[in-house]
Amino acid sequence: MGTLCYLVGLKDPKHAMSGPMGGAIMETAVITEGVRTLTHRGEDPQVYFWRTATDAEVDLVVEKAGKLIPVEVKLSATPSPQTAKGIENFHQDFSHQTLKGYVIHPGDTRLTLCPQAWAWPFAEL
């Protein structure tokens, strides 16, 4: 990710996040950090992407001890309940095996967005 930013001339995080590739860069950073953290804990992370035929989606699904944790990545530093819509859809389809999900964002706010999801700052991963 750092190499990509360098090659396209993005000089700092603010510049990278404000451009057209900001969302993809943020998603890549969250997935990379999540996998790295789990690996360093001695776990073998099983990660997936989920999308339905009607375009409901979750950016990342982490399987842990037979349970699924849905994760949405948003570039907005002010998450709202609407940002957890994909997680709510995922819970409807996999309610028996899904834990509460996360909307990861670049801000510093931790809060409950809906019964199925928290907003969580990227810096706290």
N, C-alpha and C positions, 0 to 999 in steps of 0.2 A: 504494500500500500504506500509506503514511503517513497519507493522508487517511482511508482505511478505519479504521485504528486510532484516529485522533482522533475520528471520528464515532461509533464504538461505545464510546468512553471508555477505551481501553487506553492507559495512561499511560507504560509503559516496556516494554522487550523481554521482561523476565521475566514481566510480567503478560500480555502478548500471547501468549507461547508456552505459558502454563499454561492458557489458556482453550480452549473448544471449537473455536475457529478456528485454534489454534496450528499444526496440520499444514498447513493451506491457506496460512497466512501464510508459513511456512517454505518451502514449495514455490515460492510466488510470489517470495520473496526470492532463492532460488537461481536460478530461471529468469531473473529480471530481471538479476541480477548476471552470470550467464554470458553472456547476450546482449549486455549492455553491454560486458563485457570483450572479447569477440570483435569487436564493432563498433569499439571504440577501437583495436584492433590492425589495423584496415583490412580485416577479413574480413567476409563476408556470411553470418552464421550461419544455417544450415538446422537447425531444431529440430523435433522431433516427439514424439509420445506413442505408446506401444505397449501394446496390450492384446489378449489372445487371447480366443477364445470360451470358454475355461475359466478366464478371469479372471487369468491370469498377466499382469503388467504391469511396465512401467518408466516412471517419472515423466517422464523426459526422454531423448531420443535426439538427440545432436548429430552431424551429418554433417560430416566434415572430410576433405578430400582423398580422397573416395570411400570412406572408412571410417566406421564407426558407433561412437560412444562412448555406451554406456548409463549413465544416471545415476539413482540412487534418492535420494530425499530423506527423511531420517528425523529425527524430533523428539528421539529419544533421544540423549543425549550419550555413550552407551556402546554403540557398534555391535557386533554379533555376526555370525558367519557367516550366521545365518538372515536378517539384514537384506539380504543380497545374493542372496536366492533369485530375485527377478525378473531380476537381471542374469544369473544362471546359466541361467535359462530362455531369455532373449534370445540368449545365446551358442549354445545348442543349435540355435535356429532360424536364426541368421545367422552361424555360426562363421567362414565364409570371408571375411567383410567386417567383423568386429567387433574393435575394440581392447579392451583391458582397461577395465572400467567403474569407476565411483566411487559410493560411498555417502556422500553429503554429510550431515554432522551438526553440531550446535551445540557439540560438545565440542572438545577440543584434541588428540585422539589420531589419529595416522596409523599405519595398519597394514594388512597384507594379510588380507582376510577369507576369500578362496578364490583359486584360481588365476586367476579371471576378474575379481576386484574388490578395490579398495582402499577403506578407510575414509578419508575426507578431511575435515578441519575446514572449515566454512563460512567462517571468518575468513581462511583461506588462499586463497580463490578469487581 
